[in-house]
Amino acid sequence: MKNIVCFGANSDIGKALLKILAEFEASNFFLLSREITQLNSLASELKLIGAKNVEVYEFDALKTDEALKNLGKIDRVDYLLICHGYLPKYKFFSEEELELVFRINCLSVIKIIEYFIPIFKNQKGGKIVVITSVAGDRGRKKLGYYSAAKAGVDAYLSALRQEMSDYRELQILTVKPGFVKTKMTEGLNGPFPASPEDVAEDILKAMIKNKNILYTPWFWRFIMAFIKIIPESVFKRLNF
């Protein structure tokens, strides 16, 4: 029986992934998000699907240290899922947005992982799954803060994989979705929209295969490979 801890459990991708995992194997779930009422509803749904036990905790990414203290003592974590995020309202030049974007999308993620790393070391394995974004592969004028924060997480996870390479049973999976139809992207028209359910299916497959990096849907790997090789002199004149 697995112990599954999920931050941002009320996110659309998070919920879709948790439902699949509840079907996949009877497990203990520890769900964290801002909306406790919604978490309780999700907990009931997961129990109906097949979850063995579900505990819910309030989590505000701006108060990560407090949330981690309130989580209590967990001796074993098989899957650590980090699914929360914040898409900024403004492009640049907003000190308030700058702080929100980095504290939620980058600093909170790193703090959470650092908190649980001793547990993974002690048990010599497990799975850490972090949802970042293809936006972290190259900064864009419309998503400057967001791209920078996601790139920071990507770099941290790459360094962590190297640092933890002796723990061969520990998987650290960076998930890079393209445009996904979620509450966070409501009102936006992105290219090749995917559903949270499709992304969740891809994540489960990547977990089973012990992958390091997942682009989802799959074709985003090639889209971003092309975007990354565009010369800066050309890229800075593009309007997307």
C-alpha contacts under 8 A as a table, 3 or more apart, distances in Angstrom:
res1	aa1	res2	aa2	distance
1	M	25	E	7.44
1	M	26	A	6.24
1	M	27	S	5.14
1	M	28	N	7.27
2	K	25	E	7.88
2	K	26	A	7.42
2	K	27	S	4.74
2	K	28	N	6.09
2	K	77	V	7.59
2	K	78	D	5.71
2	K	79	Y	7.56
3	N	27	S	6.01
3	N	28	N	4.84
3	N	29	F	6.09
3	N	30	F	7.67
3	N	76	R	6.70
3	N	77	V	5.16
3	N	78	D	5.23
3	N	79	Y	6.57
4	I	27	S	7.05
4	I	28	N	6.08
4	I	29	F	4.86
4	I	30	F	6.10
4	I	77	V	6.23
4	I	78	D	5.99
4	I	79	Y	4.77
4	I	80	L	6.12
4	I	81	L	7.55
5	V	29	F	6.00
5	V	30	F	4.66
5	V	31	L	6.13
5	V	32	L	7.89
5	V	77	V	6.94
5	V	79	Y	6.24
5	V	80	L	4.98
5	V	81	L	6.09
6	C	9	A	5.55
6	C	14	G	7.59
6	C	29	F	7.69
6	C	30	F	6.26
6	C	31	L	5.16
6	C	32	L	6.06
6	C	80	L	6.04
6	C	81	L	4.56
6	C	82	I	5.90
6	C	83	C	7.20
7	F	31	L	6.45
7	F	32	L	4.83
7	F	33	S	6.25
7	F	59	F	7.48
7	F	81	L	6.24
7	F	82	I	4.93
7	F	83	C	5.85
7	F	84	H	6.27
8	G	11	S	5.56
8	G	14	G	6.50
8	G	31	L	7.78
8	G	32	L	5.93
8	G	33	S	4.98
8	G	34	R	7.97
8	G	59	F	7.87
8	G	82	I	6.47
8	G	83	C	4.84
8	G	84	H	4.11
8	G	85	G	7.72
9	A	14	G	5.00
9	A	15	K	5.80
9	A	18	L	7.79
9	A	31	L	5.71
9	A	32	L	5.77
9	A	33	S	5.78
9	A	39	L	7.39
9	A	83	C	6.76
9	A	84	H	7.52
10	N	14	G	6.32
10	N	15	K	5.86
10	N	33	S	6.15
10	N	35	E	7.61
10	N	38	Q	7.00
10	N	39	L	6.57
10	N	42	L	7.83
11	S	14	G	5.00
11	S	15	K	6.05
11	S	83	C	6.69
11	S	84	H	6.47
11	S	182	T	7.97
11	S	183	K	7.76
12	D	15	K	5.29
12	D	16	A	6.24
12	D	182	T	5.88
12	D	183	K	7.06
12	D	196	P	5.98
13	I	16	A	5.13
13	I	17	L	6.12
13	I	83	C	7.11
13	I	182	T	7.77
13	I	196	P	4.69
13	I	197	E	6.96
13	I	199	V	7.03
13	I	200	A	6.28
14	G	17	L	5.21
14	G	18	L	6.10
14	G	81	L	7.99
14	G	83	C	5.55
14	G	84	H	7.99
14	G	200	A	7.83
15	K	18	L	5.12
15	K	19	K	6.18
15	K	42	L	7.67
16	A	19	K	5.32
16	A	20	I	6.46
16	A	196	P	6.19
16	A	197	E	5.37
16	A	200	A	5.85
17	L	20	I	5.20
17	L	21	L	6.25
17	L	197	E	7.35
17	L	200	A	4.71
17	L	201	E	7.29
17	L	203	I	7.67
17	L	204	L	7.52
18	L	21	L	5.04
18	L	22	A	6.07
18	L	46	L	7.64
19	K	22	A	5.07
19	K	23	E	6.35
19	K	46	L	6.20
19	K	49	I	7.20
20	I	23	E	5.17
20	I	24	F	6.03
20	I	200	A	7.57
20	I	201	E	7.62
20	I	204	L	7.99
21	L	24	F	4.79
21	L	25	E	6.23
21	L	204	L	7.93
22	A	25	E	5.72
22	A	26	A	6.03
22	A	27	S	6.73
22	A	46	L	6.13
22	A	47	K	7.87
22	A	49	I	6.06
22	A	50	G	5.28
22	A	51	A	5.09
23	E	26	A	7.25
23	E	49	I	5.86
23	E	50	G	5.72
23	E	51	A	7.66
25	E	50	G	7.38
25	E	51	A	7.68
26	A	50	G	5.60
26	A	51	A	4.99
26	A	52	K	5.38
27	S	50	G	7.91
27	S	51	A	5.29
27	S	52	K	5.18
27	S	53	N	6.82
28	N	51	A	6.42
28	N	52	K	5.50
28	N	53	N	4.69
28	N	54	V	5.85
29	F	51	A	7.21
29	F	52	K	7.90
29	F	53	N	6.13
29	F	54	V	4.61
29	F	55	E	6.22
30	F	54	V	5.90
30	F	55	E	4.87
30	F	56	V	5.88
30	F	57	Y	7.52
31	L	39	L	7.10
31	L	54	V	7.34
31	L	55	E	6.15
31	L	56	V	4.75
31	L	57	Y	6.13
32	L	39	L	7.65
32	L	56	V	5.94
32	L	57	Y	4.84
32	L	58	E	5.58
32	L	59	F	5.27
33	S	36	I	6.88
33	S	39	L	7.08
33	S	57	Y	6.81
33	S	58	E	5.33
33	S	59	F	4.53
33	S	60	D	6.76
34	R	58	E	5.33
34	R	59	F	5.03
34	R	60	D	5.60
35	E	38	Q	5.49
35	E	39	L	6.27
35	E	58	E	7.04
36	I	39	L	4.81
36	I	40	N	6.10
36	I	56	V	7.23
36	I	57	Y	7.16
36	I	58	E	6.16
37	T	40	N	5.21
37	T	41	S	6.45
38	Q	41	S	5.06
38	Q	42	L	6.20
39	L	42	L	4.96
39	L	43	A	5.99
39	L	56	V	6.42
40	N	43	A	4.93
40	N	44	S	6.32
40	N	56	V	6.93
41	S	44	S	5.26
41	S	45	E	6.39
42	L	45	E	5.02
42	L	46	L	6.14
43	A	46	L	5.15
43	A	47	K	6.29
43	A	54	V	5.84
43	A	55	E	7.51
43	A	56	V	7.55
44	S	47	K	5.22
44	S	48	L	6.42
45	E	48	L	5.17
45	E	49	I	6.34
46	L	49	I	4.99
46	L	50	G	6.22
46	L	51	A	5.40
46	L	54	V	7.81
47	K	50	G	5.19
47	K	51	A	4.49
47	K	52	K	6.55
47	K	53	N	7.05
47	K	54	V	7.31
48	L	51	A	7.16
51	A	54	V	6.99
57	Y	67	A	7.85
57	Y	70	N	7.69
57	Y	71	L	6.69
58	E	67	A	6.84
59	F	63	K	7.56
59	F	64	T	7.11
59	F	67	A	5.35
60	D	63	K	5.26
60	D	64	T	6.25
60	D	67	A	6.92
61	A	64	T	5.03
61	A	103	R	7.17
61	A	104	I	5.28
61	A	108	S	5.82
62	L	100	L	7.73
62	L	103	R	6.27
62	L	104	I	6.27
62	L	108	S	7.34
63	K	66	E	5.52
63	K	67	A	6.44
64	T	67	A	5.09
64	T	68	L	6.19
64	T	108	S	5.93
64	T	111	K	7.38
64	T	112	I	7.45
65	D	68	L	5.22
65	D	69	K	6.36
65	D	111	K	7.79
66	E	69	K	5.21
66	E	70	N	6.32
67	A	70	N	5.12
67	A	71	L	6.21
68	L	71	L	5.13
68	L	72	G	7.49
68	L	112	I	7.56
68	L	115	Y	7.88
69	K	72	G	6.25
74	I	77	V	7.14
75	D	119	I	6.89
76	R	119	I	6.52
76	R	120	F	7.79
76	R	123	Q	7.27
77	V	80	L	6.65
77	V	119	I	7.11
77	V	120	F	7.15
77	V	126	G	6.92
78	D	125	G	7.73
78	D	126	G	4.71
78	D	127	K	6.07
79	Y	126	G	6.04
79	Y	127	K	4.75
79	Y	128	I	5.92
79	Y	129	V	7.42
80	L	127	K	6.20
80	L	128	I	4.77
80	L	129	V	6.09
81	L	128	I	6.15
81	L	129	V	4.85
81	L	130	V	6.09
82	I	109	V	7.10
82	I	128	I	7.99
82	I	129	V	6.20
82	I	130	V	4.83
82	I	131	I	6.30
83	C	130	V	6.47
83	C	131	I	5.48
84	H	104	I	7.78
84	H	105	N	7.51
84	H	131	I	7.85
85	G	104	I	6.16
85	G	105	N	5.29
86	Y	100	L	7.75
86	Y	101	V	6.18
86	Y	104	I	6.42
86	Y	105	N	6.34
86	Y	184	M	7.37
87	L	101	V	7.17
87	L	146	Y	6.67
87	L	184	M	6.70
87	L	185	T	7.87
88	P	91	K	7.28
88	P	97	E	6.30
88	P	101	V	6.49
88	P	143	L	7.81
88	P	145	Y	7.63
88	P	146	Y	6.86
89	K	97	E	7.51
90	Y	94	S	7.13
90	Y	97	E	7.16
91	K	94	S	7.99
91	K	141	K	6.95
91	K	142	K	5.27
91	K	143	L	5.85
91	K	144	G	6.31
91	K	145	Y	7.27
92	F	144	G	6.62
92	F	145	Y	7.04
94	S	97	E	5.33
94	S	98	L	6.11
95	E	98	L	5.01
95	E	99	E	6.35
96	E	99	E	5.42
96	E	100	L	6.33
97	E	100	L	5.02
97	E	101	V	5.93
98	L	101	V	5.35
98	L	102	F	6.30
98	L	145	Y	6.25
99	E	102	F	5.45
99	E	103	R	5.89
100	L	103	R	5.32
100	L	104	I	5.93
101	V	104	I	5.50
101	V	105	N	5.66
101	V	106	C	7.58
101	V	145	Y	6.53
101	V	146	Y	6.26
101	V	149	A	6.88
102	F	105	N	5.32
102	F	106	C	5.05
102	F	107	L	6.09
102	F	145	Y	7.53
102	F	146	Y	7.75
102	F	149	A	5.46
103	R	106	C	5.79
103	R	107	L	4.78
103	R	108	S	5.76
104	I	107	L	6.40
104	I	108	S	5.49
104	I	109	V	7.37
105	N	108	S	6.64
105	N	109	V	6.54
105	N	146	Y	7.71
105	N	149	A	5.99
105	N	150	K	6.63
105	N	153	V	7.92
106	C	109	V	5.32
106	C	110	I	6.37
106	C	149	A	5.34
106	C	150	K	6.59
106	C	152	G	6.59
106	C	153	V	5.67
107	L	110	I	5.27
107	L	111	K	6.14
108	S	111	K	5.07
108	S	112	I	6.12
109	V	112	I	5.26
109	V	113	I	6.36
109	V	153	V	7.50
110	I	113	I	5.24
110	I	114	E	6.09
110	I	153	V	7.29
110	I	156	Y	7.69
111	K	114	E	5.16
111	K	115	Y	6.17
112	I	115	Y	5.17
112	I	116	F	6.55
113	I	116	F	5.25
113	I	117	I	5.99
114	E	117	I	5.24
114	E	118	P	7.73
115	Y	118	P	7.08
116	F	119	I	5.37
116	F	120	F	6.58
117	I	120	F	5.09
117	I	121	K	6.12
118	P	121	K	5.01
118	P	122	N	6.06
119	I	122	N	5.09
119	I	123	Q	6.25
120	F	123	Q	5.23
120	F	124	K	5.69
120	F	125	G	5.47
120	F	126	G	6.24
120	F	170	L	7.43
121	K	124	K	4.80
121	K	125	G	6.75
121	K	167	Y	7.42
123	Q	126	G	7.77
124	K	167	Y	5.87
124	K	168	R	7.96
124	K	169	E	6.54
124	K	170	L	6.93
125	G	167	Y	6.33
125	G	168	R	7.13
125	G	169	E	4.38
125	G	170	L	4.04
125	G	171	Q	7.44
126	G	169	E	6.36
126	G	170	L	4.78
126	G	171	Q	6.31
127	K	170	L	5.71
127	K	171	Q	4.66
127	K	172	I	6.01
127	K	173	L	7.55
127	K	207	M	7.64
128	I	170	L	7.75
128	I	171	Q	6.09
128	I	172	I	4.76
128	I	173	L	6.06
129	V	172	I	6.11
129	V	173	L	4.81
129	V	174	T	6.33
129	V	175	V	7.16
130	V	172	I	7.93
130	V	173	L	6.27
130	V	174	T	5.33
130	V	175	V	5.93
131	I	174	T	6.30
131	I	175	V	4.65
131	I	176	K	6.32
131	I	177	P	7.55
132	T	136	G	7.43
132	T	150	K	5.75
132	T	153	V	7.28
132	T	154	D	7.28
132	T	174	T	6.74
132	T	175	V	5.72
132	T	176	K	5.26
132	T	177	P	7.19
133	S	136	G	5.77
133	S	137	D	7.95
133	S	150	K	6.43
133	S	175	V	7.02
133	S	176	K	4.24
133	S	177	P	5.19
133	S	178	G	6.58
134	V	137	D	5.54
134	V	138	R	7.92
134	V	176	K	5.07
134	V	177	P	5.97
134	V	178	G	5.71
134	V	215	Y	7.59
134	V	220	W	7.64
134	V	224	M	7.14
135	A	138	R	6.14
135	A	139	G	6.70
135	A	140	R	7.68
135	A	143	L	7.58
135	A	146	Y	7.32
135	A	147	S	4.92
135	A	150	K	6.95
135	A	151	A	7.76
135	A	178	G	7.98
136	G	139	G	6.67
136	G	146	Y	7.65
136	G	147	S	4.50
136	G	148	A	6.36
136	G	149	A	7.33
136	G	150	K	4.65
136	G	151	A	4.12
136	G	152	G	7.79
136	G	154	D	7.21
137	D	147	S	7.47
137	D	151	A	6.44
137	D	224	M	7.01
137	D	228	K	7.14
138	R	147	S	6.84
138	R	151	A	7.94
138	R	227	I	7.69
138	R	228	K	6.45
139	G	143	L	6.88
139	G	144	G	5.76
139	G	147	S	5.17
139	G	148	A	6.60
140	R	143	L	5.27
140	R	144	G	5.59
140	R	147	S	7.01
140	R	240	F	7.41
141	K	144	G	5.44
141	K	240	F	7.83
142	K	240	F	7.48
143	L	146	Y	5.25
143	L	147	S	5.70
144	G	147	S	5.33
144	G	148	A	6.16
145	Y	148	A	5.20
145	Y	149	A	6.18
146	Y	149	A	5.22
146	Y	150	K	6.19
147	S	150	K	5.23
147	S	151	A	5.98
148	A	151	A	5.06
148	A	152	G	6.19
149	A	152	G	5.10
149	A	153	V	6.55
150	K	153	V	5.14
150	K	154	D	6.23
151	A	154	D	4.98
151	A	155	A	6.19
152	G	155	A	5.22
152	G	156	Y	6.20
153	V	156	Y	5.01
153	V	157	L	6.12
154	D	157	L	5.24
154	D	158	S	6.23
154	D	174	T	7.05
155	A	158	S	5.13
155	A	159	A	6.26
156	Y	159	A	5.13
156	Y	160	L	6.07
157	L	160	L	4.87
157	L	161	R	6.13
157	L	172	I	7.22
157	L	174	T	7.12
158	S	161	R	5.25
158	S	162	Q	6.53
159	A	162	Q	5.18
159	A	163	E	6.15
160	L	163	E	4.89
160	L	164	M	5.93
161	R	164	M	5.20
161	R	165	S	5.81
161	R	172	I	6.38
162	Q	165	S	5.15
163	E	166	D	7.83
164	M	167	Y	5.62
164	M	170	L	7.77
165	S	168	R	6.22
167	Y	170	L	5.58
168	R	171	Q	7.73
171	Q	207	M	7.85
171	Q	210	N	6.04
171	Q	211	K	7.42
171	Q	212	N	7.06
172	I	212	N	6.03
173	L	206	A	7.94
173	L	207	M	7.47
173	L	210	N	7.79
173	L	211	K	6.33
173	L	212	N	4.68
173	L	213	I	5.57
173	L	214	L	7.25
174	T	212	N	6.20
174	T	213	I	4.73
174	T	214	L	6.18
175	V	203	I	7.32
175	V	213	I	6.02
175	V	214	L	4.85
175	V	215	Y	6.24
175	V	216	T	7.44
176	K	213	I	7.51
176	K	214	L	5.88
176	K	215	Y	4.76
176	K	216	T	6.21
177	P	180	V	7.06
177	P	199	V	7.27
177	P	214	L	7.97
177	P	215	Y	5.77
177	P	216	T	4.70
177	P	217	P	6.72
177	P	220	W	7.78
178	G	192	F	7.93
178	G	193	P	7.61
178	G	194	A	7.69
178	G	215	Y	7.53
178	G	216	T	6.28
178	G	217	P	6.85
178	G	220	W	6.34
179	F	190	G	5.61
179	F	191	P	6.41
179	F	192	F	6.71
179	F	193	P	5.16
179	F	194	A	6.38
180	V	185	T	7.26
180	V	193	P	5.28
180	V	194	A	4.68
180	V	195	S	5.70
180	V	196	P	6.50
181	K	185	T	6.13
181	K	186	E	6.92
181	K	193	P	6.21
181	K	194	A	6.16
181	K	195	S	5.63
181	K	196	P	6.90
182	T	185	T	5.34
182	T	186	E	6.15
182	T	195	S	7.71
182	T	196	P	7.06
183	K	186	E	5.17
185	T	188	L	5.54
190	G	193	P	6.26
194	A	198	D	6.69
194	A	199	V	7.15
194	A	217	P	7.13
195	S	198	D	5.33
195	S	199	V	6.49
196	P	199	V	5.10
196	P	200	A	6.06
197	E	200	A	5.04
197	E	201	E	6.26
198	D	201	E	5.17
198	D	202	D	6.40
198	D	217	P	7.85
199	V	202	D	5.11
199	V	203	I	6.25
199	V	216	T	6.08
199	V	217	P	6.80
200	A	203	I	5.00
200	A	204	L	6.29
201	E	204	L	5.26
201	E	205	K	6.40
202	D	205	K	5.18
202	D	206	A	6.21
202	D	216	T	6.71
202	D	217	P	7.60
203	I	206	A	5.04
203	I	207	M	6.13
203	I	214	L	7.42
204	L	207	M	5.01
204	L	208	I	6.25
205	K	208	I	5.13
205	K	209	K	6.22
206	A	209	K	5.04
206	A	210	N	5.95
206	A	211	K	5.30
206	A	214	L	6.81
207	M	210	N	5.04
207	M	211	K	6.46
208	I	211	K	7.98
211	K	214	L	7.04
214	L	218	W	7.83
215	Y	218	W	5.41
215	Y	219	F	7.50
215	Y	220	W	5.84
215	Y	221	R	5.50
216	T	219	F	7.26
216	T	220	W	6.39
216	T	221	R	7.89
217	P	220	W	6.09
218	W	221	R	6.10
219	F	222	F	5.52
219	F	223	I	6.45
220	W	223	I	4.80
220	W	224	M	5.90
221	R	224	M	5.44
221	R	225	A	6.09
222	F	225	A	4.92
222	F	226	F	6.26
223	I	226	F	5.35
223	I	227	I	6.32
224	M	227	I	4.84
224	M	228	K	5.95
225	A	228	K	5.30
225	A	229	I	6.64
226	F	229	I	5.49
226	F	230	I	6.75
227	I	230	I	5.52
230	I	234	V	6.67
230	I	235	F	6.02
231	P	234	V	5.36
231	P	235	F	6.01
232	E	235	F	4.81
232	E	236	K	5.91
233	S	236	K	5.90
233	S	237	R	7.34
234	V	237	R	5.62
234	V	238	L	6.88
235	F	238	L	5.28
